[in-house]
Amino acid sequence: MEALYFYNVLYMVKITALTPQKNDPRRWSIYLDGRFFIGCAEEQLAALDLHVGDELDATRLEEIREALGIAKVRDAALRYLARRNRSEREMHDYLRRKKFEEQEIAATIAWLREKGYVNDQQFAEEWIKTRQQLAPRGKQRLLMELYQKGIARETAGEALKENVAAEDEAEAA
């Protein structure tokens, strides 16, 4: 994405080529004035409505960069969610380790929350149920685990009240 900064913002650039990538023909390379600009999935290319010969100004280049940047962060987040549900903090920390920009991370987490893919209350309840089925633990241990996952005190407390009965706690002890 650094290629964007190579282009002078005072003039228009032209899309000179859109070519499928060698290792993954579902991904495309976008060339501006004969130089590689950025790669993207074919769905993204279609959504951006880009064609050879289109002239782009700095504003449009920034829109494209942002759209593709957000898409890249979303793809990484969805791959991370594929294994198991995650808390918001786990997701944030993962995306930060992947070196995405903070504003892209925040936008992606908001999108995940809106779609229902990330929900700390639901995560806490599922975490407790799974832990109680596989290896029962006391309330304090469960609270500690939830705090480590970034779950707020109130959310963890509510989830424990709803999902850990007094007899379960006695068995775990």
C-alpha positions in Angstrom: 0.0 0.0 0.0 3.0 2.3 0.3 2.9 2.7 -3.5 0.1 5.2 -3.0 2.6 7.7 -1.6 4.8 7.4 -4.7 2.2 9.2 -6.7 2.1 13.0 -6.8 -1.2 14.1 -5.5 -1.3 17.1 -7.9 -2.0 15.1 -11.0 -4.3 12.3 -12.3 -3.1 8.8 -12.8 -4.4 6.2 -15.2 -5.1 2.5 -14.7 -2.8 1.0 -17.3 -3.4 -2.7 -16.4 -5.5 -5.1 -14.4 -3.9 -8.5 -14.4 -4.6 -11.7 -12.5 -1.8 -12.7 -10.1 0.4 -15.7 -10.9 0.0 -17.5 -7.6 -3.7 -16.9 -7.1 -5.8 -16.1 -10.2 -8.6 -14.9 -8.0 -6.5 -11.9 -7.0 -5.7 -9.1 -9.3 -2.9 -6.6 -9.6 -3.7 -2.9 -10.3 -1.2 -0.9 -12.3 -1.2 2.9 -12.4 0.9 4.6 -15.1 2.7 1.3 -15.7 3.6 0.7 -12.1 2.2 -1.8 -9.6 -0.2 0.0 -7.2 -2.0 -2.7 -5.2 -3.4 -6.2 -5.3 -7.0 -7.2 -4.4 -9.5 -10.0 -4.7 -11.7 -10.0 -7.8 -14.8 -9.3 -5.8 -13.1 -6.1 -4.5 -12.1 -5.1 -7.9 -15.7 -5.5 -9.2 -17.1 -3.6 -6.1 -14.7 -0.7 -6.8 -15.7 -0.7 -10.5 -12.2 -0.2 -11.8 -11.3 -0.5 -15.5 -8.2 -0.1 -17.6 -8.1 3.5 -18.8 -9.9 5.0 -15.8 -8.2 8.2 -14.6 -8.0 8.6 -10.8 -7.3 11.6 -8.7 -5.7 11.6 -5.2 -9.1 11.4 -3.5 -10.1 8.3 -5.5 -6.8 6.7 -4.8 -7.2 7.2 -1.1 -10.7 5.8 -1.3 -9.4 2.7 -3.0 -6.5 2.3 -0.6 -8.9 2.6 2.4 -11.4 0.2 1.0 -8.8 -2.4 0.2 -7.1 -1.8 3.6 -10.3 -2.4 5.5 -11.1 -5.5 3.4 -7.7 -6.9 4.3 -8.2 -6.3 8.0 -11.7 -7.8 7.8 -10.4 -10.9 6.0 -7.7 -11.4 8.7 -10.4 -10.9 11.5 -12.7 -13.5 9.9 -9.9 -16.0 9.5 -9.1 -15.5 13.2 -12.7 -16.1 14.1 -12.9 -19.3 12.1 -11.2 -21.3 14.9 -13.4 -20.1 17.8 -15.3 -17.1 19.0 -13.1 -14.2 20.3 -13.6 -11.3 22.7 -13.2 -7.8 21.4 -9.9 -7.4 23.2 -8.5 -10.7 21.7 -9.5 -9.5 18.3 -8.0 -6.0 18.8 -4.7 -7.5 20.1 -4.5 -10.0 17.2 -5.1 -7.3 14.6 -2.5 -5.0 16.3 0.0 -7.8 16.2 -0.7 -8.1 12.5 0.4 -4.4 12.3 -2.9 -3.0 11.0 -3.6 0.7 11.6 -5.6 1.6 14.7 -8.4 3.2 12.8 -8.8 0.2 10.5 -8.9 -2.1 13.6 -11.5 0.1 15.2 -13.7 0.1 12.1 -13.3 -3.6 11.7 -14.3 -4.4 15.3 -17.3 -2.1 14.9 -18.3 -4.0 11.8 -17.8 -7.4 13.5 -19.9 -6.2 16.4 -22.6 -4.9 14.1 -22.7 -8.2 12.2 -22.8 -10.1 15.5 -19.5 -11.9 15.0 -18.0 -10.4 18.1 -20.1 -10.1 21.3 -18.4 -10.1 24.7 -21.5 -11.2 26.6 -22.0 -14.1 24.2 -18.3 -14.9 24.3 -18.3 -15.0 28.1 -21.3 -17.3 28.3 -19.9 -19.7 25.8 -16.5 -19.7 27.5 -18.1 -20.6 30.8 -20.3 -23.3 29.4 -17.4 -24.9 27.5 -15.0 -24.7 30.5 -17.7 -26.2 32.8 -18.2 -29.1 30.4 -14.6 -29.9 29.7 -12.8 -29.0 32.9 -15.1 -27.6 35.6 -13.6 -24.6 37.5 -14.7 -22.4 40.3 -16.1 -18.9 39.9 -12.8 -17.1 40.7 -10.8 -19.1 38.2 -13.5 -18.5 35.5 -13.5 -14.8 36.4 -9.7 -14.6 36.0 -9.8 -16.3 32.6 -12.5 -14.0 31.4 -10.6 -10.9 32.6 -7.5 -12.2 30.7 -9.6 -12.4 27.6 -10.6 -8.8 28.0 -14.1 -9.2 29.3 -15.4 -6.4 31.5 -16.1 -7.1 35.2 -19.9 -6.5 34.9 -20.2 -8.7 31.8 -18.2 -11.5 33.4 -20.2 -11.3 36.5 -23.5 -11.5 34.7 -22.3 -14.5 32.6 -21.2 -16.3 35.8 -24.6 -15.7 37.5 -26.5 -17.1 34.5 -24.2 -20.0 33.8 -22.7 -21.3 37.0 -25.0 -22.9 39.6 -23.9 -23.2 43.2 -23.6 -27.0 43.0 -21.4 -26.7 39.9 -19.1 -24.5 41.9 -19.0 -26.9 44.8 -18.1 -29.8 42.4 -15.3 -27.8 40.7 -13.8 -27.0 44.1 
